Every structure is written in C-alpha cells, then in structure tokens.
Amino acid sequence: MTEQKAERLRSLDVFRGITIAGMILVNNPGTWSAIYPPLKHAEWHGCTPTDLIFPFFLYIVGVAITFSLTKRKEQGTDQNKLILHILRRSAVLFGLGLILAGFPYFNLSEIRIPGVLQRIGVVYFIASVMFLKLSTRNLVIFGSGFLILYWILMSFIPVPGVGYPNLGKETNMAAWIDNMILHGHMWKATRVWDPEGILSTVPAISTAILGILSGIWLRRKIDVFEKLTVFFVAGNLLMLGGYIWDGFFPMNKSIWTSSYVLYTGGLAIIFLGICYYLLDIKKINFWAKPFEVYGLNAITVFFLSGIVGRIMYLITMTSADGQEITLKDYLFSNLYLSWLDPINASLAWALSYIFIWLGLMWILYARKIFIKV
C-alpha cells in the first residue's frame, strides 16, 4: 500500500477507471443468457463496444509506462534495478492472474495459464524494457513491425496439420501454437485456443507501444492544443488504417488482429485526448470522481471483484420451491428477476455490482490507500 504523492495526469486515472468499470460491467451480468448486444464480445470477426475495453487498458498501461519510468530515469535510478522492479511487477500480475484462473480449486493439471492479468503482466514487461532500451523512432519501427509480422504469420504461412493459412477459430496459426504449447491449460470455453494466447500477445505489445508514444507526446513541453490536434489527427488516421486493413485482415479481438490494434488504438488516443481536454486543461471535474476512485485501485478492484464473483457461485442456498441454487442465482432471482424482465434484470445486477465495488474502493480512496502491485 502507498499514499498518493506526486501530481498525476488525472485524465489517465479517470480513463483507467472508466475502463475497469467497463470490465466489471461486461464480466458480471446477472445471467449470461440475457445480455444486451453491445455488452457482448463479437462472435468472431468484428468489434463491439465490449471489445474496446481490454485494448484500452493495455494502451493505458503504455501511457503509464512513459510517465512512471521517465520519472525514475530522471531521478537517476539504475536501469538494472528498474528492470528488476519491472520484472517483479510483471510476475505479481501474472501470479494474480493464475490465482484468479485457479480459484478456488487450483487444479494444476488443467489451470488456465493465459488470461487478462497474465497478458497485462507480459505486455507490461516487454513494453517497459523496450521503452528503456529503444529510441522513439525504434519504438515506432518495432510496433509497426510486430503488426506486419503478425499479419504475415496469420495470413500467409500454412498452418501445420491444416495445410493452408486461415483465420478460423480452431485452425489458425495462433490456435495451433496455443494448442501445441498450452494444451490442456487454455480457456475452458474452447480448450483448443485462447483469446489471450501466445502469438496474439505480439500485436498486443503494439497496443501498449501506442500508449507509450502517446505518453511521450503528452510529456512534450509544447502548446496543449498542438498536443490535442496531433492526438485527434493520429487517432482518426489509425482508425482509418484499421478500417482499410479490416478488408483483408479482419478486426478480431480473440486473435488481436493488426487491424484491430489500429482501430482500437486510434479510438483510445481520441478518448484520452477528450479526457485530457476536459480534466487537465479545462478542469471540468464534476463527473470524474467515481472513475478516478476506480482508476487509482484498478487492479485491486478487478481482482477482488472476480474472486467475489466466483465465491457467489460456490455458496448454495435453498430457493422458495426447495431447490438448491447458488447464492448468485438466489440473489439475482429475488432482487432483480422477480420484478424485471431477464435482460434488464441482468443489466441491473451488473450495474449494482459496479456500485457496490465503487463504495468499497471509495473507502480506500478516502483513507488514501492505493494498492500497487
């Protein structure tokens, strides 16, 4: 735990809070059988509002890398110590992801190794080291190169055992690599491929690099409106590039295609630009406090909300008709489904879950407790 110290980029904290609130919203419906379409991931190709959440967070990780590591470099921190610090944080994130994946039984024979926190940890480590070791120009080269290399691997290299390159769910190159290396330890809904798999982490690094480049630009001592102009121009050009690339390498969150990186990265730049204008330039703050509360303990609330969500499935209750049901289903049925239609009851549950965790995080915020990994 640590207390908040130096002045921060408030827009980044608020953007992070909005993103984490979105993660909790889409991960915790009252029932998975009744969800509004924008709160679902695309079935395969395509991009819904829900598909923006994870790339937004990795983009935010990249921006934060620039601010935190630049400050440490300016303070004269030894680079080897910095890398050890980065490695420790990455390992903690990866470990928390494994705990979340295995809870409560921790069956090591089939525990899922990839995951959201695991990908954040890996991307954070690689992107941080690249920021320390590479010039801005080389960051652009590597970020672009990762996207082009991934496109070539996925679109032109024949998949072993299949015989031709393809983007099918179970037959693409990323799925083949995941199944070869992580067999038995992937997402339980698929078992033969993983949406946070090995090869698809490569373009995810480019998402974080876009954040790093944005952070470098924001730190420049130039007119703020020049910063914003470049942000909005760059954001729109990236989105346009994503749309064009989508024509022959479709946007797809599950395999993190290069067109998806450009499109979501462009949107993230624009969104941060809007937050920066409202909060750090115009100081229009009346709406931002709840999201700032979430943003300052983002990993904490994501991890704990996931654990508590699992616990509610472990505790059983007896329903009015004498049937044994989980605590989650009991509360959902009695508090929401008893007076709302299923899809609105499901949304009401998710929104309530967000507000409950907001209250808990506000207690930490009021006590100036910010838990860092």
N, C-alpha and C positions, 0 to 999 in steps of 0.2 A: 504494500500500500504506500501511496505517496500523496503529498499535498500538491495542489496546483500551484505552479510557481510563475514562470515567465509568461509574458503576454503571448497569446496564441492567435492563430488565424481562426477566428470564430466561425467563419463560413465553412471551413473544413470540418470542424467539430459538428456543426449542425448538419452538414451533408452526410457525415458518417452516421449521425443519429437517425436521420430520415431513412437511410439505407438499412440500418439494423432493425428499425421498426418495421420496415417492409419485409425483411427476412422473417421476423416473428409472425407477421400477419399471414404470409403465404405458407409458413410451415405448421401453423396451428389452427386449421379450420375446425369447426365443430364436428364435421364429418367429411371425409374425402369424397363421398358420393354426391355432394351438393356444394359446388363451388362456382362462383361467377367466373366466366371465361378469362377476364384479364388477370385473375389471381391464379391461373394455371400456367405451367410451362407449355411451350409449343410442343405438340406431339412428337415432332422431329425437326424438320426444317421450319424456319420462321422465327419470329421474335415477338413475344408478348411483353407487357409491362413487367411481369414477374421475371422474365429472362434478363432484365436490365440490372437486377439487384446485385448479383454476385460480381459481374464485371465492374459495376460502380464501386463496390467495396475494394476490389483489387486496384482500381485506379486511385482510390483514396489512399491505400497503402503506399502507392508510389509517390504521391504528393507528400505524404507524411515523412517518407524516407528522406526526401530532399531537405525538409526543414530540420528534422532531428539530427541527421548525420552532418549536415553543413555546420550546424551549431557546435557539435562535438569536435569537428575538424578545426573550426576557428578557435576553440578552446585549447587546441594542441594535444588532444587525446591521441595516444599512439595507435596507429592503424591496425596493428595486430591485435591490440586489446579491443578495438572496435569490432573487428571481425569475430572475435570470441564472444563478445556481447551479442552480436547479431545471431551467431550460431546458437547461443543459449536461448534467445527469444524464439528462434525458429523451432528448436527442439521442444520447448514448452508448448507452443502452438500445436505442433504435430502430436505431442503426447495428449493434450486436451482433446484433440480430435479422435484419437484412439479410445480414450475413456468414453467419450460420447458415443462412439460406434459400438463399443462393447458392453456398455451399461445395460442391465445390471448383472448379466451372467458371465461376461468376459470369457466366452468360448473361443480360446485362441486358435482352434482348428479351423474356424470359419469367420473370425473377426474381420470386418471390412478395414482394409489398410488405407485406401484413398478416402477423401472426404473434404468437406468445405474447409475446416480448420487446418487439415493437413496440407491442402493446396495453398492456403494463405501462408503457412509456415515455409513451404518450399519456395514459393514465389518471392516472399519477403527476403529470404536469404540470398537467392540468386540476384535479385534486382538490387539489393543493398550493396553486395560486393561489386556488381557492375558499376553502380554509382560511384563507389570509392575508387575504382581502378580505371574507369574509362572517361574520356572527354565527352562533352555533349554531342559532338559530331559522331563519335563512335557509338554512343547510345542510340542515335538515330539509325545508324547503319545496322547495328545488331538487332534492334527492334523490328526494322523492316525486313532484315534477312530471315529472322525467325518466321515471319508470316509467309514469306515467299517459299522458304524451305518446307514449311508445313503443307502449303498448298501443293507443292510438287510431290511430296511423300503421299499425300492423301489422294491426289487426283491422277497421278501418272505412274506410280510404282505398283506393279501387280502384287496382290495380297497372297502370301503363301497359303496353299490349300484351297484358294478360291480361283486364282489364275488370272484375275483382272482387277484393276483399280476400281473402287466403288465407294459410295458413301452410305451403304446400307447399315442398319442398326448393328447387326451382329457380324458383318462381313468386311467392314472397313479396316484399314491398316491400324488405326488406334485400338480398335477392339481386339485385333489379332495380337498386338503387343501386350495389351492388358491381360488377355486370357493366357498368354504364354508365361508371363512373369507373375501375375497376381491370381492365378486360377484358384478359385475357392475363397478368395478374400476380397470380392467385389460387392457392389451394391446388390442387396438381396432381391430387389425387384427385377434384376436382369440376370445376374450370376455370370454372364459371359462378356460383359463390357461394363465400364463405369464412367459416369458423367464427369468425374474428377480424376480420370485415369492419367497414365504416364505421359504418353505422347501429346495429349491435348493440353498438358501443362506448359508445353513450349510456347504456343501462342498466348497463353495466359500471362507469361512473363512480359510479353509485348504490351499487354494491357497495363501492367504496372509501370513499364517504361514510359508510356504515355503520361502517366501520373507524375513520374519523375521530371519529365520535360516540362510539364505544366508548372510544377513547383519551382523549377529553375527560372522559368519565365516570370512567375509571380514574385520571386525574390529580387528581380532586377530593379534597380533604382531609376525607374522611368515613370512618366505620367501614367496614372492609373487607367485613364481612358484609352491610352495606347495599349496597355495590357489587355483591357477588355475587348478592344477591337480585334486584336490578334486572336484572342480566345474564341470569339464568335465566328470569325472567318475560318480559323483552323477547325473548329468543331463542325461547321457546316461542310467544309471540304472533306473531312474524314467520313461524315455521314454519306455524302455523295459517292465517295470512293467505295464505301461499304455496299451501297445500293448497286453500283456498277459490278463489283466483284460478285455480288449475290447472284448475278445472272449465270455464272459458271462455277461458283464455289459457294453454295447457298449458306445463308446465315443459319447457324445451328449452335445452340448453347451446349448441348450434350457432348459435341466433339469440338467445341470452341473454334469454329472456323475463322479464317483470316478476315472474311467479310464481316463476320460478327464482331471481331475485335475493332475494326474500323468504325462500324456503325455505333456500337455501344460506347466506344471511346470518344467519338465525336459528341454524342449526347451527354456523356459525363463532363466533358470540358465545358459545354454550354451550361449545364446545370450548376457546376461550380462557379462559373462566371456570373450567373444570376445571383447565387448566394453571396458571392464576394461583393457584388454591386450593392445588394440590399443591406448586408450586415457590416462589412468592413469599410465601405465607402459612405453610404447614406445613413448608416446606423439605424435602420428600420428593424428594431429588435423585438417588437411586441409579440411576435408569433413564434419566436425561435427557442425559447427556454426549454420546452419539453423535449425537443430534438437534441438540444445541447446536453441535457441530462442523460439521454440515451447515448449520445456520441462520446461522452467522456468515460463511460464504462461499457464500451461496445462489446468487447469480447466476453466480459463478465456476464452481461445480460443474455447474450446469445447462448453461452454455455449453460448457465443455470436454467434458463427457460426451456432448453432442450432436455435437461435432466429431469426437471419437474414434470414436463410433458410425458416423459417415459414413466415416471412414478405413478401418475394418474391412471395409467393402463395396468399397473401391477396390483393396485389396491382394488378389491372387489366389494361390491355392495349387493344388497337384495332389493330388487325392484318391487313395485306395488303388486305385481302379479306373481311374486315369489321367485322370479328368475334371478340368477346370479349374474351381475353385469359389472363392468369396470367402473371405478369412481368417475372417470372421464365421461362415460356414457350416461351414468346416473345423473351427474350434474348437468350435462348438456340437455338431456331429456326433460328434466324437471325445471331448469331455469330458463330454457330458451325454446326447445321444441314443443313445449306444452302450449305455447301461445303464438309461435311464429311458424311460417312455412319453412321447410328444410333449408332452402338456400339462404334465406335471411337469418335463420337461426344459426347456421354455420358461420356466417359473417359476423353476427353479433358475438358469438363465442370468441372468435379471433380478436375482435376489437377489444373485448373485455380483458382478454389475456394481455394485450398490449398495455392497457391502462393499469392493470394490476402490477405489472413489472415496472411501469413508469413510476408508480408510487414507491415501490421498493428502491428503485435507483435514485429517486429524489431524496430518500433518507440518506443515502451515501453522499449525494451531492451536497446536501445541507451540512453534512459533517465534514465536507471537503475530503472525502475518501475516494480516491481514484485508483482502482486496482490495475496495475500494469503487469503484463507477462514478460 
